[in-house]
Amino acid sequence: QVQVVESGGGLVQPGTSLRLSCAVSGRTFGNTALGWFRQGPGKEREFLALVRWNGGDTYYADAVKGRFTISRDSAKSMLYLEMNNLQPEDTAVYYCAADLVPSRWPPRKNQEYDNWGQGTQVTVSS
């Protein structure tokens, strides 16, 4: 079992940057994937990015590639999502999640992830 807790959300102006953090605790495995998702108002939860916890390789959704960056600090058991040039359409609850033993790579679907955080709200507005 892995526990994840997000933090770092808030109200920001369009064009600015924000870094989300996710504290990871519990047992991970060689191919455990840690991912970021978001769910905007009236929208389905969507995949944003993931990292292989023990290898560091990353994968991004096309919608955020080049604008969002996922990273991890294994020594601190922290996952991050750096978001640049935020726009009102980025307003959402952002979730961190873990797929402990992925059955395929990369795991991009919500149902592939076993452990979810409570989410952190990001609001982009002037």
Helices and strands as residue ranges (DSSP letters): E 2-7, E 10-12, E 18-26, E 33-39, E 46-52, E 58-60, E 68-73, E 78-83, G 88-90, E 92-99, G 110-112, E 115-116, E 120-124
